Amino acid sequence: MTELGLFPLGIVLLPTEQVPLHIFEERYKELIGECLADEREFGLVYADDDGIRKVGTRAGVIEVLTRFEDGRMNVVVEGRERFRLLELTGGRSFQTGEVEPFSDGYDPAEPASVTQALELFGRLRELTESNVEVPGAETAQLSYALAGRVELAPDVKQELLQEVSERMRLERVCELLEGAAVSVVHQRRAAERAVTNGRVDLG
């Protein structure tokens, strides 16, 4: 059990996922400043009107994009190991908490699910004409590597974060990728119909 500086946000950071953050509050300038100076991690936890969730992700600052004169920063952080928040603690300008590791049980993904997930991700990548990198089939926790490359709602990402079975998690990611692909196709068809609606063909 260790004490960790916490950054409650309205987003969920998955392991291996990289996201940009704009640091502007004084307390978080202090937190990120200490993490940079000491090369240590902080805890990113999803928070909304229902409060702070009990499972979060250790985050490391991998790049400082911009430093402003008033101390604000634009940084890129990377999700690392998950943790369970046991108790909130005080004494610092930023939120802190006692945490313990939160890990998967042994329930590896089925080979068929790995193949399906990569095929679905490839299809979605083509539909959106994206050049995002495709992870390899041997990638550890492939579910997170794939989910971190698509736009998902925070509650869905929190569901994935709290799942301790890679098998079940990857099956869920397959459902999400399939749904996203269907949504893209429907949006594209609707846009194509909108182009001709209400117009007179003079040809």
Summary of the structure (lengths in Angstrom):
residues: 203
radius of gyration: 20.1
end to end distance: 73.9
largest distance: 74.5
contacts: 567
relative contact order: 0.16
helix: 37%
strand: 29%
